[in-house]
Amino acid sequence: MTPCTRSKSARDLSKSIISELPIVALHRILELMPIKYAARSSILSKHWRQLWSTQPNLVFDPLFFQYVSNTKDSAASVIHKILLKHTGDILGFHLISEADTLTQSDVNQFIIFASNHGIQKLTLKMANDEKYVLPDSIFTCATLTHLNLSRCIFMLPDGTQFPNLITLQLEHSKIAGHRGLENNLNLPVLVTMELRFCVDVDSVYLVSPKLENLSIISSYTITFRCFSVNPIFTIIKHLCLNGTSLEKLCSAYVEVKLCQPLKLQSLKICNFKISLESIACAVCLLRSSPNLSEIEIDEVVKVDETLNQRTELLSSYYLSTKKDRVDEALRLIQTVRLRKFKGSRTEMCLIRVIFSHSPNLERMIIEQCEKLENATNYKEKLREQLSCITRASPKAIVVKYVQPVFPVAYYDFFV
């Protein structure tokens, strides 16, 4: 056999091996490829042409929009052509670009087409200045399970119900309320809800009996009226708030202890602004959550400037008057994770409070983004500070590592 013949046989064998993979695996391969290359696969053979036309997950991401910008066709016209040639179900349809726009008319046609072809996962994150108004058909789509939207308006038709929606993620979006008299948003099987900088959430009554994960990141827009009269807040297991949302929640609930116990297992606080309101609300949530064992704080930000000393709230003022409440709040905590740790006096004081009031603490995980050349000195300084802290739990350890720009741990140690 000549070298040329052997090379041809090897190529044929390789093609045969790939082509004989399960269709699900082949579709996954196409999904992970830039869409221009996935489309080109259709010229390989009749088999690959059929695979491309039945690709169930269509992802139009920044690479797609960048590619189209170098052609004479518009992004909308290319997407229309792809959909016209598509056969079978469209299980995932994703429009993602922070730099490109699409018209309301085009987006409506795409969403309606996908909702008529078994859509399960829909993502819409485009750069339009004006928010998209979602077509009515999407609100009653029986196959939809995951919805991820940015810069959208919910103009809810009467009788709105996402019968099988499991995950709802909204960012910079507005819930405009119903056109009729009803104000219920029925999400009977919803498990996860994420709201980031959304407005008018309180204009509807959320009915979500199976909700487990709730994340609310907001700078000023949510007052929690929809939750203060709604039992869904007492059934969630994992809660994520930012500092401002925590203060908003404090104004909606009593600050001592809730009337009904919560089912929280973990609490995450992003951009934790140390203030009387935020600490009181955090203590209230912890005291009201008999199953909570894990706390995550993603960056401690500036302390209330009205305090004479930056650590006064944590060290003397609050703890001296509310010690019993803090003891009860932290008695079941087993894991604490501190992200974006800077080593400030406020952060060190917070660590002391957690250590001294957490008899069941097992691990304190500290993640610090630090320049590599300073990591060694920083490690030794932090080790020395941590070794001097009194711990209520004899088995509590500290896991510390520096996380540089690239996601690689530089070092770790136990204290």
Protein Blocks (a to p, Z undefined) as FASTA:
>chain_A
ZZklmmmmmmmmmmmmmmmpcfklmmmmmmmpcfklmmmmmmmpmklmmmmmmombdcdd
fklmmmmmmpmbdfklmmmmmmmmpgcjdfbccdddfkbccdfklmmmmmmmmmmnopab
dcdddfbfbdcdddfklmmcmkbmbdcdehiacdddehiacfkbfbdcdehiacebjfbl
bfcdcdfkbfbdcdehiahklmpccddfkbfbdcdddfklpgolmmmmccklmmpfbdcd
dfklmmmmmmmpcfkbcfbdcfbfbdcdehiacdfklmmmmmmmmmmmmkbcbdcdehia
dddfkbmbfklmmmmmmmmmmmmmmmmmmmmpmbdcdehiehiaklmmmmmmmmmmmmkb
fbdcddddddfklmmmmmmmmmmmmmmpccfbfkbccddddddfblcdfbdcdZZ
